[in-house]
Amino acid sequence: MNTIPFPDYRHRHLLGIEGLVPIEVTALLDRAEIYAQRNRSPDKFSEEMRGRTVINLFFENSTRTRTSFELAAHRLGANVINMTVGSSSVAKGETLIDTAVTLNAMHPDVLVVRHAESGAAALLAQKVNCAVINAGDGAHEHPTQALLDALTIRRRRGKLSGLEVAICGDVLHSRVARSNIHLLNVMGAHVRLVGPRPLIPSGAQELGVDVFYDMREGLKDVDVVMMLRIQMERMQGNFFPSVREYFRYFGLDREKLALAKPDALIMHPGPMNRGVEIDSDVADDFERSVIREQVEMGVAVRMAVLEILAANLDHTESTSTLEKR
């Protein structure tokens, strides 16, 4: 079991990307790079987290993210518990704080939390002694997704600084977009938000991005095209006339992609709505699409985060102001 703290990332939790500095992001990515290479070898398992317990507490369904965290923890030698919230005491009326107190009494080392309400992971972090990882909270943040996206880009381009990245689609409801904006900005990339006006947050320019309401203008000469899933389940009201109209103007197809740089990377956090956000021909372009690589890098990133937080656990104060961001 690794008990040596990581000096370049001293936080007890990972609640978001906002507030992290380049050296901290780089420390996470560099450690994840080691695991990305190890995961392609025959010997994928280690004992960095032997004796540690990881609880995946998902109040929202996400097979992809939960499985990725589960596999990451297993490969590090940890014990993993997946809590099915629908059949738990939460469904019977137990509050989030009650749940935190109950779990804390079990003495886990890392709690991975996904919740529909923004700030839920931060609230839990204030009530438990273990490390907390935000696996997505409402429309707030999804930090490990941004890290895996960054690792994917860095492996293909060798850098993040100076790149032009277009984040396209349903930005309004996307925690993935928010985490990516924070990470790309702090690492020196230039971010464009592209989408229909109702799906771009008001005041988005204050995040240090350029905003385009025309897909063709927004994709001109970009290095990376990051498409977002249309989150129908979070929409109340009509944000666009029809799915067919949306794809016509804002779906990524060959014609629109031609406006980006010839070697522009194609990304999507998944799950994809083919024929809505992205054309299948583009999504399956093995030379330029890195969508499958994003899934692969997700395991490596989550291994790095789990290991670093577990190693830091005995060397950080639970009352640190960092956990209250």
Secondary structure as a PSIPRED ss2 file (coil, helix, strand):
# PSIPRED VFORMAT (PSIPRED V4.0)

   1 M C   1.000  0.000  0.000
   2 N C   1.000  0.000  0.000
   3 T C   1.000  0.000  0.000
   4 I C   1.000  0.000  0.000
   5 P C   1.000  0.000  0.000
   6 F C   1.000  0.000  0.000
   7 P C   1.000  0.000  0.000
   8 D C   1.000  0.000  0.000
   9 Y C   1.000  0.000  0.000
  10 R C   1.000  0.000  0.000
  11 H C   1.000  0.000  0.000
  12 R C   1.000  0.000  0.000
  13 H C   1.000  0.000  0.000
  14 L E   0.000  0.000  1.000
  15 L C   1.000  0.000  0.000
  16 G C   1.000  0.000  0.000
  17 I C   1.000  0.000  0.000
  18 E C   1.000  0.000  0.000
  19 G C   1.000  0.000  0.000
  20 L C   1.000  0.000  0.000
  21 V C   1.000  0.000  0.000
  22 P H   0.000  1.000  0.000
  23 I H   0.000  1.000  0.000
  24 E H   0.000  1.000  0.000
  25 V H   0.000  1.000  0.000
  26 T H   0.000  1.000  0.000
  27 A H   0.000  1.000  0.000
  28 L H   0.000  1.000  0.000
  29 L H   0.000  1.000  0.000
  30 D H   0.000  1.000  0.000
  31 R H   0.000  1.000  0.000
  32 A H   0.000  1.000  0.000
  33 E H   0.000  1.000  0.000
  34 I H   0.000  1.000  0.000
  35 Y H   0.000  1.000  0.000
  36 A H   0.000  1.000  0.000
  37 Q H   0.000  1.000  0.000
  38 R H   0.000  1.000  0.000
  39 N C   1.000  0.000  0.000
  40 R C   1.000  0.000  0.000
  41 S C   1.000  0.000  0.000
  42 P C   1.000  0.000  0.000
  43 D C   1.000  0.000  0.000
  44 K C   1.000  0.000  0.000
  45 F C   1.000  0.000  0.000
  46 S C   1.000  0.000  0.000
  47 E C   1.000  0.000  0.000
  48 E C   1.000  0.000  0.000
  49 M C   1.000  0.000  0.000
  50 R C   1.000  0.000  0.000
  51 G C   1.000  0.000  0.000
  52 R C   1.000  0.000  0.000
  53 T E   0.000  0.000  1.000
  54 V E   0.000  0.000  1.000
  55 I E   0.000  0.000  1.000
  56 N E   0.000  0.000  1.000
  57 L E   0.000  0.000  1.000
  58 F E   0.000  0.000  1.000
  59 F C   1.000  0.000  0.000
  60 E C   1.000  0.000  0.000
  61 N C   1.000  0.000  0.000
  62 S C   1.000  0.000  0.000
  63 T H   0.000  1.000  0.000
  64 R H   0.000  1.000  0.000
  65 T H   0.000  1.000  0.000
  66 R H   0.000  1.000  0.000
  67 T H   0.000  1.000  0.000
  68 S H   0.000  1.000  0.000
  69 F H   0.000  1.000  0.000
  70 E H   0.000  1.000  0.000
  71 L H   0.000  1.000  0.000
  72 A H   0.000  1.000  0.000
  73 A H   0.000  1.000  0.000
  74 H H   0.000  1.000  0.000
  75 R H   0.000  1.000  0.000
  76 L C   1.000  0.000  0.000
  77 G C   1.000  0.000  0.000
  78 A C   1.000  0.000  0.000
  79 N E   0.000  0.000  1.000
  80 V E   0.000  0.000  1.000
  81 I E   0.000  0.000  1.000
  82 N E   0.000  0.000  1.000
  83 M E   0.000  0.000  1.000
  84 T E   0.000  0.000  1.000
  85 V H   0.000  1.000  0.000
  86 G H   0.000  1.000  0.000
  87 S H   0.000  1.000  0.000
  88 S C   1.000  0.000  0.000
  89 S H   0.000  1.000  0.000
  90 V H   0.000  1.000  0.000
  91 A H   0.000  1.000  0.000
  92 K H   0.000  1.000  0.000
  93 G C   1.000  0.000  0.000
  94 E C   1.000  0.000  0.000
  95 T C   1.000  0.000  0.000
  96 L H   0.000  1.000  0.000
  97 I H   0.000  1.000  0.000
  98 D H   0.000  1.000  0.000
  99 T H   0.000  1.000  0.000
 100 A H   0.000  1.000  0.000
 101 V H   0.000  1.000  0.000
 102 T H   0.000  1.000  0.000
 103 L H   0.000  1.000  0.000
 104 N H   0.000  1.000  0.000
 105 A C   1.000  0.000  0.000
 106 M C   1.000  0.000  0.000
 107 H C   1.000  0.000  0.000
 108 P C   1.000  0.000  0.000
 109 D C   1.000  0.000  0.000
 110 V E   0.000  0.000  1.000
 111 L E   0.000  0.000  1.000
 112 V E   0.000  0.000  1.000
 113 V E   0.000  0.000  1.000
 114 R E   0.000  0.000  1.000
 115 H E   0.000  0.000  1.000
 116 A C   1.000  0.000  0.000
 117 E C   1.000  0.000  0.000
 118 S C   1.000  0.000  0.000
 119 G C   1.000  0.000  0.000
 120 A H   0.000  1.000  0.000
 121 A H   0.000  1.000  0.000
 122 A H   0.000  1.000  0.000
 123 L H   0.000  1.000  0.000
 124 L H   0.000  1.000  0.000
 125 A H   0.000  1.000  0.000
 126 Q C   1.000  0.000  0.000
 127 K C   1.000  0.000  0.000
 128 V C   1.000  0.000  0.000
 129 N C   1.000  0.000  0.000
 130 C C   1.000  0.000  0.000
 131 A E   0.000  0.000  1.000
 132 V E   0.000  0.000  1.000
 133 I E   0.000  0.000  1.000
 134 N E   0.000  0.000  1.000
 135 A E   0.000  0.000  1.000
 136 G E   0.000  0.000  1.000
 137 D E   0.000  0.000  1.000
 138 G C   1.000  0.000  0.000
 139 A C   1.000  0.000  0.000
 140 H C   1.000  0.000  0.000
 141 E E   0.000  0.000  1.000
 142 H C   1.000  0.000  0.000
 143 P H   0.000  1.000  0.000
 144 T H   0.000  1.000  0.000
 145 Q H   0.000  1.000  0.000
 146 A H   0.000  1.000  0.000
 147 L H   0.000  1.000  0.000
 148 L H   0.000  1.000  0.000
 149 D H   0.000  1.000  0.000
 150 A H   0.000  1.000  0.000
 151 L H   0.000  1.000  0.000
 152 T H   0.000  1.000  0.000
 153 I H   0.000  1.000  0.000
 154 R H   0.000  1.000  0.000
 155 R H   0.000  1.000  0.000
 156 R H   0.000  1.000  0.000
 157 R H   0.000  1.000  0.000
 158 G C   1.000  0.000  0.000
 159 K C   1.000  0.000  0.000
 160 L C   1.000  0.000  0.000
 161 S C   1.000  0.000  0.000
 162 G C   1.000  0.000  0.000
 163 L C   1.000  0.000  0.000
 164 E E   0.000  0.000  1.000
 165 V E   0.000  0.000  1.000
 166 A E   0.000  0.000  1.000
 167 I E   0.000  0.000  1.000
 168 C E   0.000  0.000  1.000
 169 G C   1.000  0.000  0.000
 170 D C   1.000  0.000  0.000
 171 V C   1.000  0.000  0.000
 172 L C   1.000  0.000  0.000
 173 H C   1.000  0.000  0.000
 174 S C   1.000  0.000  0.000
 175 R H   0.000  1.000  0.000
 176 V H   0.000  1.000  0.000
 177 A H   0.000  1.000  0.000
 178 R H   0.000  1.000  0.000
 179 S H   0.000  1.000  0.000
 180 N H   0.000  1.000  0.000
 181 I H   0.000  1.000  0.000
 182 H H   0.000  1.000  0.000
 183 L H   0.000  1.000  0.000
 184 L H   0.000  1.000  0.000
 185 N H   0.000  1.000  0.000
 186 V H   0.000  1.000  0.000
 187 M C   1.000  0.000  0.000
 188 G C   1.000  0.000  0.000
 189 A C   1.000  0.000  0.000
 190 H E   0.000  0.000  1.000
 191 V E   0.000  0.000  1.000
 192 R E   0.000  0.000  1.000
 193 L E   0.000  0.000  1.000
 194 V E   0.000  0.000  1.000
 195 G C   1.000  0.000  0.000
 196 P C   1.000  0.000  0.000
 197 R H   0.000  1.000  0.000
 198 P H   0.000  1.000  0.000
 199 L H   0.000  1.000  0.000
 200 I C   1.000  0.000  0.000
 201 P C   1.000  0.000  0.000
 202 S C   1.000  0.000  0.000
 203 G C   1.000  0.000  0.000
 204 A H   0.000  1.000  0.000
 205 Q H   0.000  1.000  0.000
 206 E H   0.000  1.000  0.000
 207 L H   0.000  1.000  0.000
 208 G C   1.000  0.000  0.000
 209 V C   1.000  0.000  0.000
 210 D E   0.000  0.000  1.000
 211 V E   0.000  0.000  1.000
 212 F E   0.000  0.000  1.000
 213 Y C   1.000  0.000  0.000
 214 D C   1.000  0.000  0.000
 215 M H   0.000  1.000  0.000
 216 R H   0.000  1.000  0.000
 217 E H   0.000  1.000  0.000
 218 G H   0.000  1.000  0.000
 219 L C   1.000  0.000  0.000
 220 K C   1.000  0.000  0.000
 221 D C   1.000  0.000  0.000
 222 V C   1.000  0.000  0.000
 223 D C   1.000  0.000  0.000
 224 V E   0.000  0.000  1.000
 225 V E   0.000  0.000  1.000
 226 M E   0.000  0.000  1.000
 227 M E   0.000  0.000  1.000
 228 L C   1.000  0.000  0.000
 229 R C   1.000  0.000  0.000
 230 I C   1.000  0.000  0.000
 231 Q C   1.000  0.000  0.000
 232 M H   0.000  1.000  0.000
 233 E H   0.000  1.000  0.000
 234 R H   0.000  1.000  0.000
 235 M C   1.000  0.000  0.000
 236 Q C   1.000  0.000  0.000
 237 G C   1.000  0.000  0.000
 238 N C   1.000  0.000  0.000
 239 F C   1.000  0.000  0.000
 240 F C   1.000  0.000  0.000
 241 P C   1.000  0.000  0.000
 242 S C   1.000  0.000  0.000
 243 V H   0.000  1.000  0.000
 244 R H   0.000  1.000  0.000
 245 E H   0.000  1.000  0.000
 246 Y H   0.000  1.000  0.000
 247 F H   0.000  1.000  0.000
 248 R H   0.000  1.000  0.000
 249 Y H   0.000  1.000  0.000
 250 F H   0.000  1.000  0.000
 251 G C   1.000  0.000  0.000
 252 L E   0.000  0.000  1.000
 253 D C   1.000  0.000  0.000
 254 R H   0.000  1.000  0.000
 255 E H   0.000  1.000  0.000
 256 K H   0.000  1.000  0.000
 257 L H   0.000  1.000  0.000
 258 A C   1.000  0.000  0.000
 259 L C   1.000  0.000  0.000
 260 A C   1.000  0.000  0.000
 261 K C   1.000  0.000  0.000
 262 P C   1.000  0.000  0.000
 263 D C   1.000  0.000  0.000
 264 A C   1.000  0.000  0.000
 265 L E   0.000  0.000  1.000
 266 I E   0.000  0.000  1.000
 267 M E   0.000  0.000  1.000
 268 H C   1.000  0.000  0.000
 269 P C   1.000  0.000  0.000
 270 G C   1.000  0.000  0.000
 271 P C   1.000  0.000  0.000
 272 M C   1.000  0.000  0.000
 273 N C   1.000  0.000  0.000
 274 R E   0.000  0.000  1.000
 275 G C   1.000  0.000  0.000
 276 V C   1.000  0.000  0.000
 277 E C   1.000  0.000  0.000
 278 I E   0.000  0.000  1.000
 279 D C   1.000  0.000  0.000
 280 S H   0.000  1.000  0.000
 281 D H   0.000  1.000  0.000
 282 V H   0.000  1.000  0.000
 283 A H   0.000  1.000  0.000
 284 D C   1.000  0.000  0.000
 285 D C   1.000  0.000  0.000
 286 F C   1.000  0.000  0.000
 287 E C   1.000  0.000  0.000
 288 R C   1.000  0.000  0.000
 289 S E   0.000  0.000  1.000
 290 V C   1.000  0.000  0.000
 291 I H   0.000  1.000  0.000
 292 R H   0.000  1.000  0.000
 293 E H   0.000  1.000  0.000
 294 Q H   0.000  1.000  0.000
 295 V H   0.000  1.000  0.000
 296 E H   0.000  1.000  0.000
 297 M H   0.000  1.000  0.000
 298 G H   0.000  1.000  0.000
 299 V H   0.000  1.000  0.000
 300 A H   0.000  1.000  0.000
 301 V H   0.000  1.000  0.000
 302 R H   0.000  1.000  0.000
 303 M H   0.000  1.000  0.000
 304 A H   0.000  1.000  0.000
 305 V H   0.000  1.000  0.000
 306 L H   0.000  1.000  0.000
 307 E H   0.000  1.000  0.000
 308 I H   0.000  1.000  0.000
 309 L H   0.000  1.000  0.000
 310 A H   0.000  1.000  0.000
 311 A H   0.000  1.000  0.000
 312 N H   0.000  1.000  0.000
 313 L H   0.000  1.000  0.000
 314 D H   0.000  1.000  0.000
 315 H H   0.000  1.000  0.000
 316 T C   1.000  0.000  0.000
 317 E C   1.000  0.000  0.000
 318 S C   1.000  0.000  0.000
 319 T C   1.000  0.000  0.000
 320 S C   1.000  0.000  0.000
 321 T H   0.000  1.000  0.000
 322 L H   0.000  1.000  0.000
 323 E H   0.000  1.000  0.000
 324 K H   0.000  1.000  0.000
 325 R C   1.000  0.000  0.000
